[in-house]
Amino acid sequence: MKHLLYIVIVAFLLVSCKSPEARMPETVQSGSFLKESAARNKKLNEKEQELIQTIIKNNPDKDYIASESGFWYFYNTKAENDTIQPDFGDIVNFEYNVSDLSGNEIYAMAQKTYVMDKQELFTGLREGLKLMTPGDNITFIFPSQKAYGYYGDENRIGTNIPLICEVTLNTITQEND
C-alpha cells in the first residue's frame, strides 16, 4: 500500500508538471529610433559636407584632395625625398594643431609620438598619418564622424564638430628597426 501511494504521488507530479513556456514580449521595438538616428546623421553629414565644400571653393589656390576615407587634405609642404609611409606598429613623431571650420584654434601646435594603430587617436588623424611621409606638412579637413563624433573629446571639442588639422610628420621609426 505504501508503494502504491508513492507511485501515485510520483505519477501525479510527473503529469502535473509542465516545463515553463516562454512569455511573449510586452512591447515590440519597431526600429523607429534607429531610423530617426540615421536620418538625423544623414542631415548632419550633408550640412557638414556643404560647409567643407564652401571652404574648398573659397580657397581655389589650394589643391584639395578627397581621401578614400571621407576627408579632404592639401599639402602645405610635400617631402620629395622620402617615400616611407607609416604602417601598423611604426612609431611616428608629429606636430599638429586643431581648429574648427571657422579657423578658431582649439588646440595649439603640439608634438606627439604615436604607435600606429596601437594607441588611441581619432580616426581621421590616424588615417591621415598613413598618407604622409617624413617632412610632409598637410592640412586636413575632417567631418565630425572622422574627428571626435558625437562625444567630442570631453574637453574642448564638443559634439559633432568638424575639424581642420595642420600636421607635420617629423619621423617614422619602423617597427622592424
C-alpha positions in Angstrom: 0.0 0.0 0.0 2.8 2.3 0.8 4.5 1.6 -2.6 1.2 2.3 -4.4 0.9 5.7 -2.6 4.5 6.6 -3.7 3.7 5.6 -7.3 0.5 7.7 -7.4 2.3 10.7 -5.9 5.2 10.4 -8.4 2.8 9.9 -11.3 0.8 12.9 -10.2 3.9 15.1 -10.1 5.1 13.9 -13.5 1.8 14.5 -15.1 1.0 17.9 -13.5 4.5 19.5 -14.0 4.9 21.3 -17.3 8.0 23.0 -18.5 7.8 26.8 -18.3 6.6 28.4 -21.5 8.3 31.4 -22.9 6.4 34.6 -22.5 5.7 36.9 -25.4 7.4 40.4 -25.0 5.1 43.1 -23.8 6.4 45.7 -26.2 7.8 45.3 -29.7 10.6 47.6 -30.9 9.8 48.9 -34.4 13.3 50.3 -35.1 12.0 53.8 -35.3 14.8 55.1 -33.0 17.4 53.7 -35.4 15.6 55.1 -38.4 15.4 58.6 -36.8 19.0 58.4 -35.7 20.1 57.5 -39.3 18.0 60.3 -40.8 19.5 62.8 -38.2 23.1 61.7 -39.0 22.4 61.9 -42.7 21.2 65.5 -42.4 24.2 66.4 -40.2 26.6 64.8 -42.7 25.0 66.8 -45.6 25.3 70.0 -43.6 29.0 69.4 -42.8 29.7 68.5 -46.5 28.2 71.8 -47.6 30.4 73.7 -45.1 33.5 71.8 -46.2 32.7 72.4 -49.9 32.3 76.1 -49.2 35.8 76.2 -47.6 37.3 74.4 -50.6 35.6 76.8 -53.0 36.8 79.8 -51.1 40.4 78.6 -51.3 41.0 77.9 -55.0 44.8 78.3 -54.5 44.8 75.1 -52.5 44.9 71.8 -54.3 42.4 69.8 -52.2 42.5 66.0 -52.4 39.5 63.9 -51.4 40.6 60.8 -49.5 39.0 57.4 -49.8 38.2 57.6 -46.1 35.9 60.7 -46.4 38.1 63.7 -45.5 39.9 66.3 -47.6 43.5 67.5 -47.4 46.1 69.6 -49.2 49.9 69.7 -49.0 51.5 72.8 -47.5 54.9 71.1 -47.9 55.5 67.8 -49.7 58.7 66.0 -49.0 60.0 64.7 -52.3 63.0 62.7 -50.9 61.3 60.2 -48.7 58.7 57.7 -49.8 58.3 55.8 -46.5 54.8 55.9 -45.1 53.9 54.7 -41.6 52.5 51.2 -41.2 50.9 49.2 -38.3 53.2 49.3 -35.2 55.5 52.0 -36.6 56.3 54.9 -34.2 55.6 58.3 -35.7 56.5 61.7 -34.3 54.4 64.6 -35.5 53.3 68.1 -34.7 49.7 69.2 -35.1 47.2 71.9 -34.3 43.4 71.7 -34.3 40.9 74.3 -35.4 37.2 74.4 -36.1 35.9 75.1 -39.6 35.8 78.9 -38.9 39.5 78.8 -38.2 39.2 79.2 -34.4 42.1 77.4 -32.8 41.1 74.7 -30.4 44.5 73.2 -29.6 47.8 75.0 -30.4 50.7 73.2 -32.1 51.7 70.2 -30.0 54.2 67.4 -30.6 53.1 63.8 -30.2 54.7 60.4 -30.5 52.2 57.7 -31.6 52.4 54.0 -32.3 50.4 53.4 -35.4 47.1 51.7 -34.8 48.2 50.6 -31.3 47.2 53.7 -29.4 44.2 56.0 -29.2 43.9 58.7 -31.8 40.9 59.9 -33.6 40.0 58.1 -36.8 40.7 60.9 -39.3 44.1 61.8 -37.9 45.1 58.1 -37.8 44.1 57.6 -41.4 45.7 60.9 -42.4 49.1 60.0 -40.9 49.2 56.9 -43.1 49.2 59.2 -46.2 52.2 61.1 -45.0 56.0 60.8 -45.4 58.6 62.4 -43.1 58.8 66.1 -43.8 55.2 66.4 -45.1 53.1 69.2 -43.8 49.4 68.6 -44.6 46.2 70.4 -43.7 43.3 68.0 -43.2 39.6 68.8 -43.1 37.8 66.1 -41.1 34.0 65.8 -40.9 32.8 65.2 -37.4 32.4 61.4 -37.9 36.1 61.2 -38.8 37.0 63.5 -35.8 35.5 63.1 -32.4 32.0 62.4 -33.5 29.0 62.5 -31.1 31.0 62.5 -27.9 33.6 65.2 -28.6 36.9 64.9 -26.8 35.2 65.6 -23.4 37.4 68.7 -23.1 37.4 71.5 -25.8 35.8 69.7 -28.7 32.1 69.5 -28.5 29.5 67.2 -30.1 29.6 66.7 -33.9 32.4 69.3 -34.6 34.2 69.0 -37.9 37.9 69.9 -37.6 40.8 71.4 -39.5 44.2 69.9 -38.5 47.6 71.0 -39.8 50.0 68.2 -39.3 53.8 67.9 -39.8 55.2 64.4 -39.8 58.7 64.6 -38.3 59.9 61.0 -38.2 58.9 57.4 -38.7 60.6 54.6 -36.8 59.7 51.4 -38.5 58.6 48.5 -36.2 61.2 46.1 -37.6 64.1 48.6 -37.0 
